[in-house]
Each structure stands twice: as C-alpha cells, then as structure tokens.
C-alpha cells in the first residue's frame, strides 16, 4: 500500500484539481491510499463528487491553509501545526504517509518541509529536482531553485540524489550525469563545479556514470539523464526554457492565423501540433521533487489542472514504489565512505570561500 | 565615413562568409570603408569576386590567423602582432578603424581585445552583450559569457553600458532595464543583485529606467529592453533558450513529416513557419558586442553565413554611427559621479566576499 498525503487546498484551483487528480490516478495505480488535508467546508462538497475515493482515502480537516502570497517565514509562523500544508508534511514525518504532494506556495512548502522533516544526515543541502522533457525522452535537472549557490560537495550530493531519482523513475541502472557549466572543457567555469567534476570522476560510483560538463543547450537535447547545477542557474535555465517555448508558441499561433492558407494548413497538421504540445507539456512531467530531506515532498505546478496534479501523484507513487529514499540514503552513505577512503579533505571553510 | 576592420579568416566559412557579408552591406550602408585582415593566398581570390568592394576597402595581409581550437592564452602568445584577429583589433586601438568584427574563436577574441584595447577607465569588467529576439521586438542581454560572477558595481556598469547600446541601436530615449534574478520580490536572490538593484533605484539615471528584477521567462517576453546578469547565468540562459528553440524545431519538423495530411498542412502554412524562422533567426540579430573596453569589438556567430555576418556589420555600423563609445563613457562617468554624491561606500573587499 502506498500512502500519499495531499495538501488539498494548494494551487490555483484547490480541491477541484487536487481531488480530481487523485480520483484520476485510481484508474491505473493500484494499492494507493490518500490522506487529504484541507478546510472542511471547502473540501467536503468536492469529495462527494468522487465516490471512487471513499474507500481509499481519509479526510483530515485542518484549521487553516497556507495562502499563495504568504512569505515562507510568515507561512511557517501562521501554519505550523495548523495549516493543511503543514499537516500533509507532518504525516510523512510521523510515518502515516510515504510521500506528500502540494501545489501550494513553493517557498512555504520548502520552509515547512525543511523545518518539519529536517535534512538527511547524509546530505548538506536540499535541492528541488525537476523533470525536463528532452529530444531523447526526459532528464532530471536539479537544483531548480531550492537554494542559491552550492559548494563542490553539495553539487556531488545533488548528482547522487538526482541519479537515484532517475533510477527510481526510469529503471536505468547507471544514469548519465553532467554538471551544467559555460563550456565543456575541464578548465572552464566556477571553482565549485570544477572540483565537483574532479570528485565525481575520481570517486567512481556504481549508480551513475559521470559524463563531464554540459552546456545550456545540452539540457533540451537530452545529452545526459541528470543535469546538476546550483539553484540560481537552474532556476534561470528552467524559466528561460519555459519562456522560449511560450514565445515560439505565440509567434506560431499568430502566424498560423494570419492567412487563409496557413489556417487551413494548421487545421490539416493539427496532429503534429498535438504531438508537440504533448511532448513539451509541463503538466505531463509535473512535479518538482524536494530531495535531501528525511521524507519525500513533491511540489506540483500551482497552475496544474487535474491531469497535471495526477501526474505529480504518479511520480510520487513510482518513486515510493521503487524505494527512492532508502536508495538515495544508501547511495550517499556509500559515496561519502568511498570519498573518505580517497582522502579527500573536506575543508568546508575553503569550500565556501571559493564558491565562485 | 565609418571604418570597419574585419578579421576575414574567422568563423566556419572564413572569407566566403565575411567578405560576402561585407559586399552585401554596401547595398544599403553608405559611407563605409573596410580594412580586411587575413592570409593573402586565401583572401585575394575571394576579394576578386566582389569588385564592388575595390574602391571602399583595403586588404592588409597578415602572417597568420587564430584557429578556432586555440586556447585564449595560446592564441594570444601565437597571434600577438601576427594574426588577422590581432591586427583587426589593433586597427581600432590605433584609430584606423571604428569597430572590429570577427567570427573567430570567442575566447581568443576576448583575450586579445582585453589585452590590446584595455579596459575603459570608467568600467571594472568587460561584458558581452547579445541581442535577443523577443515577443515585443528585441532586447539586449548582458553579460552572456565574458566573465563569471559580478559584484553589484559591475552589474550596474553592465546596466549603464547595455542601456547605452540599446539607445544607440534602437533610438529609445530611456530603455527599461531589469536585473535577472530567481524572483521579482526585492528580498530574493544574490547579495550582489539586491545591492545592484538598490543602487539603480537610488542613483536615478537619465539614460535608463530601472524596472526591478526579472526572471528567465521575462527575457523571451521582452518585459524589459535590457536584461542585466553576470556571465555564468547569462550564458546558461542564452544556450538553454537556443537549445529549447532547436528542440521545438526538431519535434515539429518530424511531427510534420509523420503523415500525408500534416505534410500538406505544412506546405500550406509554410509562410507561418517562415515568419517564425525569421523572428527567431539568430543570424538576423547576429553579434555579441564586447563592452567596457576602449573600442568596440563585435563577435559574430562562428556559423554565420554571409547574411549573418552582414547583420553583425550592420550592428557595428549603427553603433558607431550613433556614437556608442562616447555615450557609454559619458554615461558611466556621470553615473559614478552621481553615485559618489550619494555617498555610496565602494568597499570592494566586502563586495567580493559577498558575491554570493
């Protein structure tokens, strides 16, 4: 049985998307159980619409919910022990749920998860891993914005965690890993990235294959399965890609309506556009996964509809099913042991000074 | 008369693209004069094909040329005083040319330009400014990879220089400027970016309008005329956008060939695809402009054809015509004076420590 706790109130559409999404996955995911957290008066009427959920879920009413515009510190102060988001996360901490999913306020979700679940002993810093549609299939990119800057050790932790997530989702034995940089030559880039590359090359790991540096255009190509970067560049890359896709969509859309022939052409080739939309659809691979904590928390896009939210649930389900957390913990532990036997000095002071 | 020195040997196609590009612009740019630098045996035969250039150019044979695979330090050692790239840059230094254009090795071009022309007294660090096609029209993004990391002062210098370039190219009196960040709220992001935002807000400048922080997806939207960032994120953003555009192009291309109807649809709507191609064409706005040096140097895409190279020449011509260098120098000087009267402490040690 896989138990999923859901902050029903989160996201632009609240229960209409989150509960509908949960109902949708019951069609194809067996042995699933939901813990729904939210305001009674809002959630109950929506729950009634989905009788299929009655026997495989329980509803836990909460006092409040975390609003989309609350600052992380404010959300933590107001919501601790009270809000639907807090309770959904706490269910993972208390072992009542295996994974928590929310489409709510990202900053608040990160702050509450960090505060409630705490860091894994094996990792230094949390990261958000996103699934990126590529020409080959899909890649995992992390960190896409949990924190800013990262030392070499933290980048290596991201590599190990990202590879673990890729294995759990796609059953690849040795996912390929690249470090995002401004050139593929070993001499280029930030000190932390170069050192992380050196560590990954020398401490050979069973669970991943380090391929060296990759550049921004390699992400969309799918050159590697896992792209590792610190949260600032990761976030810039993600949003720039989204912006470019939207820009192309809008130009094409207005160009297609500009004449009778192009409109007719659009009509005839709409299957091709559906393929494009499907392949680039953020809802299809919806879900930023918070890694590095003592529990798995997934952030769905705030604008996700029922299908999008269902996709976040599917990702969480698959990862729990494949024992992601245990695998990551074991990988990190093994990696740190290997590293120590290679006598790497972990002088954190020097590390931090040289972040750039 | 606007005098343009060209490293004829640079780029994937050498003289076949660079000289052909020069010939092309003579059709619409008056009062232009070219100084061509390159190997005699390679350049002479190509020059003969373009009699229109005979009276408005001179050819200066050089001993060698800078290869695409040379490292910057190597290129500087081998090429100093000898290569076509060096001589083209030196022509600007000696006042024989107003702007230098090369499609050659980027690292070498930057190193030679920096070494030969030296930094402006008013700027701390060079930046490469790129022209980015947007939904609104075009924006300038800098730095897209000259250096890594930037202090608050350096980011502000980029803002002033980028706005100067925008005014010189697009005749907008007060271009809007945004700082690239991971959120638009004032509390988010790196220390250097937050401080740069504070300086830009307080030291109000005649030549630009500071609009606050922008995110990756704002670049393609054209939210602001000038997007300011340090070279690492700028380069990641640029390459990620290029990668995404190529990814969408490839998916659409193969989807359009997948059935008879979609192929027919493509045929009917090919005008719309031409519009898209034109709007997103990197050749149309080809040219990374090195700013902050005592002279203007433009890097054309290595893969630019004659049209692409012509577009880099046109950008250089327009900027010289509108007195870019003098304007930027005056702007920077005025800005630093304003800043001093506002008693900003320029404690560089603190700055550098807090880059992240």
Interface residues (C-beta under 8 A of the other chain):
Chain A: X134 X135 X145 X148 X149 X180 X182 X189 X190 X215 X216 X217 X218 X219 X220 X221 X229 X231 X232 X233 X235 X236 X237 X238 X239 X240 X241 X242 X243 X244 X245 X246 X247 X248 X250 X251 X252 X255 X256 X258 X259 X261 X262 X263 X264 X265 X266 X267 X268 X269 X270 X271 X272 X273 X275 X276 X279 X280 X355 X356
Chain B: X134 X135 X145 X148 X149 X180 X182 X189 X190 X215 X216 X217 X218 X219 X220 X221 X229 X231 X232 X233 X235 X236 X237 X238 X239 X240 X241 X242 X243 X244 X245 X246 X247 X248 X250 X251 X252 X255 X256 X258 X259 X261 X262 X263 X264 X265 X266 X267 X268 X269 X270 X271 X272 X273 X275 X276 X279 X280 X355 X356
